[in-house]
């Protein structure tokens, strides 16, 4: 499903709040990479509405758990993954989210710290098929945004959603090389 189609689905009446996550959100925060599907974060209790709208576009539910719903497309369209969270988890993310323009579509993405938290949470789970992509996303976001991971803010974020080992690894990997022009951010 194209991003513009997704945005249109979310804005139909009644409007359904959602956040673009995954590769599109990473790009909105400064690191562009190839992404083959669209990932969104929604309140879990809105899933039935999304399911109905997505099935009307030809997407079919192929995998569902308490936290994820994966939709597959036919005829060469890209698929869609929905991350399902409690409304009380979604609401603060929505309130801190940022409006972003994707071509002709306007949608919201998590703020940088919430996006990092989502990526760290996945890394903590240790899914082999996701580790490389999510680790690269975190590394490049830290580099592109010039984040100082040794600050108390980022240490707490990494320890809350990741692990000490993940935190220390990213501190080593993203440390500016001697003589580089990279200046750590706030």
N, C-alpha and C positions, 0 to 999 in steps of 0.2 A: 504494500500500500504506500502510495506517495504521501509525503508529509503534509502537503496541502489538503489532500483528501481527509487525512486524520483530523486536522484542525477543523475542517468543516463539520465532521462528525461530532466533535466535542462541542461545537458552538450551536448545533441544532437545539431547538427547544424541546424539552428543558435542557439548558446548558449543563454540561458535565465538566467539573474541574479536572484537570490533568496536568502533569508536568512531563515534558520531553526529557528523557534520560538517555543513557547510552552514548553512542558515537555522535549524535546530533548535539547533545548537551555539551559534550567534551569540546566539539568544534566551536560552539557558542562561547566557550570560555578560553578560546585561543589556540587549541591544538586540533587541527583537522586531520582526520584519518578516514579510511574507507569504512563504511558501514553498510551491511547488506539488508538490514531490517530497521524497523522503527521500534523503539522501546519507550513505553510511557509508564508513569507511576500514577496510580489512581487509588481512591478509597475503595477498599474491598467490597463495601456494600453497594457500590455503583457498578460492579462487574456485570450484573444481569442486563443493565441498560447498554453497556458497551458491547456485550455479547450479541444482543439483538441488532445493534447498528452495524457491527462488523460482519455478521452473517449476511446482512442485506447487501453488503458490498461484494460478497462472494468469498470472504475469508471463512475458514472453518477452524473450530477449536480442535487442536490435536493433542494438547497436553495441559493438564491443570493440576495444581497443588494448592495448598492454602495460601501460598505467597506469590504464585506465578500462574499466568494463563498464556499459552502460546498458540498463536493463530497462524495457519499456513495458507498461502495463496495458490491460486491456480493460474495457468496461462502466463507465467513469467513475472507476475507481480511479486513484490517483496512481501515478506510476512511481517507479523507484528507480535511483540512480546509485551505483556502487561505485568507490571509488578504491583501486587495487591497489598496494601497496608491498612492498618486501622485508621479511621478518620482522625483520631487524636494524634496519630503520627503524621498524617498527611497535612493537617491544618497548619502547624508551624512552618512546614516546608513550603507550603503554598504562600503563606504570608511573607516569607523571606525570599521568594522566588523573583526572577527577573524576566521581564518581557523581552523577547528576542524576535527578530524578523528572519524568517527562513524563506528566501526567495520572495514569493508573494504572500506567504502565510506568516501570521504573527501568533506566537505561542509563548508559554512560560517554561523556563528551565530552572532547576534548583540553583540557589546561590552556590558559589564555589565551595564553601565549607560543607554544605549538604551533599553536593556531588561527590566530594572527596570521601565523606562518610559512607555513602552508598558503595563506592569503589572499595574502600577499606573493609567494609562488612563482607563483601564478596570474596576479597582476598583472604580474609580470616577463615572462610569456609573451606578454602583449599581445593576448589574445583579445578582439576587439571586443565580442562578445556577452556577455562576463562582466565587463568592466572596471568599468562603472558600479556594478553590484551589489557586487562585491568591494571596490571603493574606498569605497563608502558603509559597508559592514560595518566595514572597518578604521577609518575616520574615527569612526564612532559608538562603536565599542568603546573607542577611545582617549579619546573625550570622556566616555563613561559611566563608565569606570573611572578617569578623571583621571590618565592615564599621562603621565609626563614623557618625551617622546620625545628630549629632549636628554641624557638620562642615558646613560651608557656602555652599559648593558644593552640599551636599545632601539635605540640607534644601531647596535650590533653585530648585533642581530637583523634590523633592516631592511636592513643592508648584506649580510648573509649570504644572505638569502632574497629580497631585492628588489634595488634599485639605489640609487645615490646620488641620482639624480633623484627616485625614488619617496620616499625618505626625506625629502629637503628639501621636497618638495611637501606631505607630511603634516605636517611641522614647521610650515610656513606655514599650512596649512588649519586645524590644530587649536590654533594658538597662542591663548591666552586673550585676549580683547579687553580693552583698558585699562578698568579699573573693574569687570570681571566678577567674579563670586564663584567662578569655577572655579579651584581650587587644584591645580597639578600634583601628581601622585602620586609615589611613589618612583621 
